[in-house]
Amino acid sequence: HQLGQLIIVQTDSSAYCFWLVSGEGCPRKNAEAAQDRNASANPSSPIVAVFKVFQQELDTKHDKYERLVKISRDVTIESKRAIFLLHRVTSVPDAEDVLNEADGKLDGVRQKIGQIAEELRGEDIYQFHRAFTPGIQEYVEAVSFLHYIRHRSLISLEEINARLVFMRTEKADPKGAAEALPLGTQVLTFQVTPSDYLLGVADLTGELMRMCISSVGNGDIDTPFQLSQFLRQIHDGFSYIGNTGPYEVSKKLHTLRQSLGKVEDACYTLRVRGSEIPKHMLADVFSSRTTLMDPEEGVV
């Protein structure tokens, strides 16, 4: 070999390594000198050039991933604010004003999802899916909650994706051109994956359970029975999926069952003891029951 030969000498208690160059034993500093020679490799080498390209690609992918994580956090925060606002519909005289305000907040969330669509233009969505899936699930939860309050039904995946179409205007300015080219309109779409849709609907059941308790506290004894029937249909749908769906669905199925149990418990109390308990005390009764059931909510 043009650089030398590695010699290993083993004794009873230890082993020694020597690097021979031109027939002479080399100490440790000769090995360090060899590393320095490798570090100062020719930058015009095709191998070095290839690895520099790999470095740039990995850095670009990492930066894009971090930007998607930040946008997803903003989507999560704004979606939670819309959900908190929607819970006021049970205590205000005009619910339509609250719904319109929540719809305006969700329009802002959709604009941020449009930023995700721009980042994913020309990319494989599943390479960056873990970066933005928490925000998308929270958005599905918020938009499905709003849809249920208005229509008393579950929004479909197609209806969600139909609202995630964005128009972007761009101006082409090629180098050397005297004037910029006219404005062009580009259509960007974002498709919520079926797994994100299922996980968002699973989180919706917790908000419906809270809505049930709030409705009873305000004297509405019809909403809990509607919610109970609706939650049973969702539970049946998830039961059909079983172990064939995403792994996270099986984890959230336990929480779904607990939410359904709390709503059914409220309906049982209304049906059996509703005439015995004054309406202004019903919320206290259900709150105490919910508190007793909450310590088991973390069990999977």
PyMOL commands that set and color helices and strands:
alter all, ss='L'
color gray80, all
select helices_A, chain A and resi 28-39+46-90+95-119+125-127+129-151+157-162+194-217+223-244+247-273+279-296
alter helices_A, ss='H'
color red, helices_A
select strands_A, chain A and resi 5-10+15-21+24-26+165-171+183-189
alter strands_A, ss='S'
color yellow, strands_A
deselect
rebuild
show_as cartoon
